[in-house]
Amino acid sequence: MTSLRAQIASARRIVVKLGTSSLVNEVGELDPAKIDRIVDAIEHRIARGSDVIVVSSGAIAAGMAPLGLKTRPRDLATKQAAASVGQIHLARAWGESFARYGRTTGQVLLTQSDAGSRERARNAQRTIDRLRQMGAVPIVNENDTVATSEMRFGDNDRLSAIVATLISADALVLLSDVDGLYDMNPADPGAQLIDEVRSGNDLHGVQAGDGGVFGTGGMAAKVSAARLATRGGVPVLLTATEKIEDALDAAQVGTVFHTRPESRLNAWKFWALYAADAEGVLRLDEGAVEAVTRGGTSLLAVGITGVEGEFHAGDIVEILGPDSVAVGRGEVAYDAAELASMVGKPTSELPQHQHRAVVHADYLSNYASRL
């Protein structure tokens, strides 16, 4: 057993993400037998002393049959209608299955805007932690009923990575219908399972596909989520739901994704970079981009070439290079109107009250080392 697999096997706090295909039958209806098997494995892990947080897809699929829908809806209003019906059925299915063990479940519905607000993100964290402390299993899902296309996590894989980092999980287990990451379509002859991913170099040449008929997150989304979680310091195991017993036991299945201590982000920087709502944009010249991407350097007014948006001091802003490529994000120290008068000026030419950095290094997170 590798040290990472042993670490996942003994993790105290685990997030387990289930895709829609793991919860429904061939016609897209919730399958109680599938959910019972999942819950059996989770309860076995809980009995070993772990806390388990479930991130569950399936609300839209669960609402399709009751509404007479034969195919997954495409328009936002129908998706939201299906989700509003499906969330009830999904929560009941999880609740009834865990009730076999006398265990209570709690539903936690989140949107991107919830995670994007630092205070609301903290509230979600406190709710999840309190449910754990009281012996209940949190069932987390994106709130598709109110989420708009512009304010979505995109898929529950990304949501699970953000939740895992938010609650300082010891491991994230991503479960779907594929038993691991392959270098090409696993149905193709010669496809090879990738046992572990330590850096972006291990992914060169890998072909990852899109989601299935009932889901939205394909293998590409899962790899992206896995790497997102590892940047927040959470190791990941990716495998099939069919192997959930092995995944939650010795973790000797699927693909593991290593964390990289040298590029790990603290909780604030992770939130700012991957979850926070950006209220404006700062454009930099090439020299400032080089300084910011090196890390440990504050952003000064002299390197800024443009200011966009109506942000206030303390807001999160997107930082772009001269080619409009995203460089990073940070907490800005000035209102947009004041900063506009400072653009391009060296500190020596600014009044004393404007000598502090525009974005201090402690509150600046860059994308440079994300691979």
N, C-alpha and C positions, 0 to 999 in steps of 0.2 A: 504494500500500500504506500503510495507516495505521501509525502508530508502534507500536501494540500488536500488530497482526498481524505486523509485522516483528520485534518482540521475541519473539513466540511462534515464528516461523519460524527464528530463530537461537538459541533457548533451548538451553542446554548440558545441563540436566538436566530430563527430561520424564517425567511420569507419564501413561500411556495407559490409560484404562479401557474395557473391552469388556463390553457387556451380553450376556446369554445369547442373545438373538435374533441377535447378530452371529456366533455360533459354531456354531449348530445348523441342521439342515435343517428342512423343513416338518413332519416328524414328531418333532422334538425331539432327534434324535441328533446328536452332534458331527460336523461337516462338515470333513474334512481340507482340502478345496479352499479353503474360507473361511478356515481358520486359516493355510494356506500364504500366501494373499494378504496377510493381516494381517502375517505375519512378514516377507514380502518388503518391505513398506513400512517396517516397523520397522528392518530391516537396512539399508535405504537411508538412513534417518535416522542410524543408528549410524555408517555409513560417512562421514557428514558431520561426525562428531566429537561427536555427542550421546550422553549416557547415557540409556537408556530403561528405565523400571520399568513393568511391566505389572500392572494390577489386573484380574483376570479373574473374571467370573461364570461360571456354567455347571456347577458341581459337582453340584447336585441334578438338573439336566436330564440330565447325562451318566450319572447312575446309574439313570435311570428305565428305559431299554430293557434293560440287563442284568438288572434285577430284575423285568422284565415289567410295569412300571407304564405305563398308557396315559395317565393324567392326572397333573398335578403333585400330589404328596401334600399334604394339609392338616394332618395331625396331626404333632406335633413328632418323635415316635419314627421315623415313616416318612421324614420329611425327613432326619433324621440318618442313617438307614440308607442312603438314596439318596446322600447326600453322601459317606459313607464309601466307597462303591463308586465314585461319580463322581469324587472327587478323584484317584483312581489313574488313571482314564481321561483326565481333563483334563490332569494333569501329563504323562502320556505323550504326549498329542497335541501339547502345546506343545514338549516336549523333542524329539520326532521332527522337528517342523517346523524348529526352530532348528538341529538337527543337520545339516540340509542345507547350512548355512553354517559347519559346524564349531564352532558356539557352544553353550556349556553353559547350562542354565537351573537356577535354584534355586527351590524352592517355599517360600513364606513364608505360613503360615496364622495368622491373627490372630482374636481375639475382642475384644469391647468391653472385657472385663476386662483384656486385655493392654494396650490403649491407656489404660485407666483407671488403671493403675499406672504412676507416673512411671519407675520402674526398668525395668519390662518394656517400656515404650514406648522407652526408651533402648536396650535390648537389641535390639529390632526394628530401630531406626534403624541400629545398628552392623552388624547382619547384612546389611541391604540395602546399606549403604555398602560393606561388604567384598566382597559379591558384585559390585557395580559395579567396584570396583577390580581385581578378578580377571578382568574381562572377561565375566562371566556376566550373564544377564538375570534379575532377580528377578521371579517370577510370584507376585503377592500375591492372596490370596483370604480371605474370611471363613471361619473354621473352623466350618462348619455342623454338623460331626459332634458338637461338644461345646457349641456356643453354645446357650443357652436363649432362650426368647422374651423374657425380661426382660433378657438380657445380650447383645443384638445391636446391630450398627451400624444395622440396619434394612434396608439395601441397600448394594451395593458402590459406589454413587455417593458416599454419605457416607464410606465407607471410603477411597475414592480421594482425597477432599478432605483427610481427616485424614493419610493417608500423604504426600500432596504437601506438606503443611505440616510434617509431622514431619521430612522429609528435606530441607527447604528447596529444593523443586523450583523451577525457573524457569518452568514452565508445566504445566498440567493439560489434557489433551485427553480430553473425554468423548465416546465414540462409541456410537451406538445405531442404531435403525432410522429415525430422523427427521433430516433434514438441517439442522436448526437449531430455534431457538425461534420459534414463530409466535404471533400475537396471538389465535388461536383454533385449533380443530382444523384441521390443514393440509389435510384432505380437504374442508373446507367452502369453497364458492366465496367469493372475496374475502379469504381468509386471507393475511396479510402476514408475510413473514419479518422478524424483528427483527434487524438487523445487529449491534448492540452494546448492551450494558447497562452504564450507568455508575453507576446508583443505583437504589433501589427505585422512584423515580418513573417509570423506564422500563418498569416491570412493571405499572403500574396498568391494570386492565381485561384483562390477559392471562389466558386460560383454559388451564390445563395439566392434562393427563389422567393416568390411572393406568397401571400396567404392563400388558404384553401377556400372552399365554397362558403363555409359558414363563418370564417374568421377574417381578421384584417392584418394580422402580423405574421409574415412569413419568416424564413430563416434569416434573411437579411436584418429584419427588425430584431430578432432575438440576439444575433451577434452584436448589433449596435447597443442593445440594452445591456448585454453582458459586459461589454467594454466600458459602458457608462458606469455600471455598478463598481467595476474594479477600479475605476479612477477615483471613486469615492471610498475605496478601501474595503469593498465587500467582494470576496471570492464567489465564483459562480459555477454551478454544475448545470449543464444543459443536456437533457435526455428526454425519452418518451414517457408519457404517462403510464404506458404499459409496464414500465420498469420502476414505478414509484416506490415499491417496497425496497428494492435494491438501492435506489437513489437516497432514500431516507434512512437506510441502514448503514452499509459500509461505504456507500458512494463510489462503488467500483463499476460504474457504468458511465456512458456518455462522454462528454467533453468538459474539461474543467478549464476555467479562465483564471489565471493568476493575477493578483494585484501587483502593482509596481510601486514600491515604497518611495522611489525617487520622484515619482510624478503624482503621488497621492495628494488630493486636495483636502483641506480642512472642510468642516461642515458648511461654513459660511461661503467659502469660495465655490464649493460644489453647487450650493443653492443659487448663488449669483450667476454662475455660468450656464447651468442646465435647467433651472426651474423658475427663476425670477422673471417677472414681467419687466422688460426694458421700456423705459419711458422716453428715451431719446437716443440720439446718435452723436458720437464724436468721430470726426475724420482726422487721420494723422498723416504726417509726411513720413517718408521712408526711414529717416533717422529715428523718429519716435517709435515706429513699428519695431525696429531692431532692438531698441532699448526695452520696450515693453515685453517682447517675446523672450528676451534673455531671462526675465524674471528678477524679482527683487528690486526693481527700479520703479519709482513713482512717475506718474504722467504729469508733465508740466505744460503750461500754456503755450510755450514756445513751439512745441511739436504738433500743436493742433491746427488744422487748416480749415475746419468747418464745424458748425454746431447745428443740429437739427432737433426739433421737438420743443415742447414746453415743459421741461422737467424742472424739478426743484432740488436744492441741496439735500443729499441723502438718498436720492433716487438711484436706481440702477440704469446705466446707459450701455448701449452697444458701442463697441469700439471697432472702427473699420480702417483699413489701410487705404493708400491712394488708389488702389485698384478695386475698392469696395468689397474686398474680401474681409470677412469677420476675423478680427484679431483676438478679441476677448470682451470681457465685461467688467464693470467696476462701479463702485459707489461714488458719485460725483460730489464734490465739495461746494459747488456753486450753483445758483439758479442759472437757467439757460440765458436769460437776458444779461446777467452780469458777466457770464463766461464769454458771451459773444464779443464783448469789448476787450477781452484779454487775449483773443486768438492770435497766435504767432508771436507774441511778445515775450522776450526773456524776462525772468523774474526781476532783474535789476531795474527794468523800466516800469514795473508795476508798483502801485502804492503798497505800503506795508501790510495792510489788511488783506492783500491778495497774494502774499508770498507763499502761502501754503500750497501744496500740490493740488492739482485739479482732481486727480485720483491717486490716493496714497497707495503704496505698494502692498500694504496689508489688506487693502480692500480692492485689489485688482487681480483678476483671474484671467489667464490667457489660454488660448487653445493650442499653443505651440507644441506641448508635449502630450496631446491627447492620443496620439498613435502609439 
